[in-house]
Amino acid sequence: MRNEKQQLLVYGYGNPGRSDDGLGFAFCEAIERLGLTDIAVQTSYQINIEVAATLAENDIVLFVDASRNDIESFRLAPLRPLPSLSFTTHAMSPQAVLALCHELYTKKTSVFILEIKGFDWGSGESLSTAGSNNLRDAVTFMAPLLKEPTAKRLHDASTRCANP
């Protein structure tokens, strides 16, 4: 059985002008500095309807966002499509845009979300110390997976890091 390379997009989102809300952007910057090949990196303040087409162009998409959820440092999880009850062309959830992708395109992209625990949501372009530490932990965990990305490797890793 051949192990074909899969096209991976790392998509960080949030607001880097609101301290830890910029963790998605910061993760993407850190991944770019690693110089990994065959990985596309994109950032945005929010996920919108156009991202459905972007999902269909890739085999694997890793959304990265800051999180207020009760997690220790970071959490990696597979995403399932979840149609939105309300429709807007502005901000959409990753699950809603995945549902739209499945509805509009025949390709079933494997999509994951990496949530990085944030603490400071006020104005400012610097990450909090705790947010920076969580970013470092997430990059350290994800870098080996992103060197040879496959949906199976990411899925297997997600079961090991439900709440690291």
N, C-alpha and C positions, 0 to 999 in steps of 0.2 A: 504494500500500500504506500503510495507516494504521500509525502508530507508537503503539500503545496502551501506557499506563503499566502497569507490572507491580508488583504488591504485593511489597515487599521487607521481610524480617525480618533484622536484624542480631542474632545470638545469641552473646553473649560468655560464656565459661565459664572456671572455674578457681577458685582460692582467693586472694582479695585479702589474706588474713592471712598469706600465705607469699610476700611480696615479689613477684618477677617472675611468679609463678603468677597474679597478678592482672592481667596484661596484657590479657586478654579483657575484663574489667570496665572497665579504664582506657580501652580503645579505644571501648567503648560510651559511656562518659561523654564522651569527646572528640567523638564523632559527635553526641551530643545537644546539646552546646554549639554546634555549627555551625548548629543550627536548621534542618536539612534537612527538607523536607516529604515526606509520603507514605512515610516509613520508620518501621517499628516497631522498637523496640529492646528486647531482653530479656536478662537476665543470670541465671546460675545457677551453683551450685558444680559441678554435673555434668549430664550429659545422661542423661535417663531415658526410660522407655517412653512417657510422655505426650507427649514431643516429637514423636513420629510424627504425631499429630493436628495439632500446630502446623505441621509441615512442609506438610501437606496444605492448610492454610488460606492458604498463601502461594504466589506464583509463583516467587520466588527466596528462598533462605535463605543467608546468609553466616555460617558459624560462625567465631568468632574465639577463639584460644587461644594461650597461651604455648607455646613450643617449646624442647626441648632438642636438636632435630635440628641437623645440620651445615648451617646456612644462614647467610648473611651478616647480614641484618637482618630480613627478613620474606619470606614466600612465599605467593602466592595460587594455589590449584589447584582445579579442579573435582573434586567427589566422585562416586564411583560406589558403588552399593549393594554391601555386602559382609555377607551374613548372618553373625551371630555363631555360633561353635561352642558357646558356653555362653550360657545365658539367665539374666538377672537383671533385676529391676525397678529396680535401683539404677543404677549407672553403666554407660552404654553408649557405644560409639564412635559418632561421627557417621555412619560408613559403615553400621553395624548399624541405627541408628535410621532411616536412609534406606531400607534394605532392608525394614524393617518397614512403613514408610510406603507403599512400592510394593506390598507384599503386601496391606495392609489397605484402601488407597484407590486409586481409579482415576487420580487426578491425579498427574502426574509432575513434581514440583517440581524446579527447577534448583537444585542445592546446591553451594556452594563453601566452602572453608576458607581462612582467613587465619591463618597461623602467624606469630607474632612471636617472634623469638629472645629468650630470657631467659637470665639468668646467675646470679641469686641466688634460691635456693629456701628460704631459712631463714625463721624467724618474723619478722614485721614487715609493716606496712602500706604501707611506702614502696617504690617501684620502685628498682632499681639505676640508676646513671647510664647505663650501657650499655643497659639495658632501656628506660629513658625515651627515649633517643635512637632506638632501634628503633621504639618506639611513635610518635614524631613522624614518622619516615620512612613508616611504614605509613599513618598518618592523611593525610599529605600526598599519598601515592600514591592512596589510596582515595577521598578526598573528591570529586574531580571525577567519578569513576565512580558514586558514590552520589547525586549530584545528579540524574542521569537514568539510573537503573539499568535495564539489560536483561541478560538472560542472555548475549546475544551480546557485549556490551561487556565483561562480567566474564570471559567465556571468552577473548576476544581479549587482555585485559589479563593473564590468567594465563599466556599463552604468552610474554609479554614479561617476566614477573617470576618465572620459575622459580627463580632465585636471584640477586636484584638485587645 
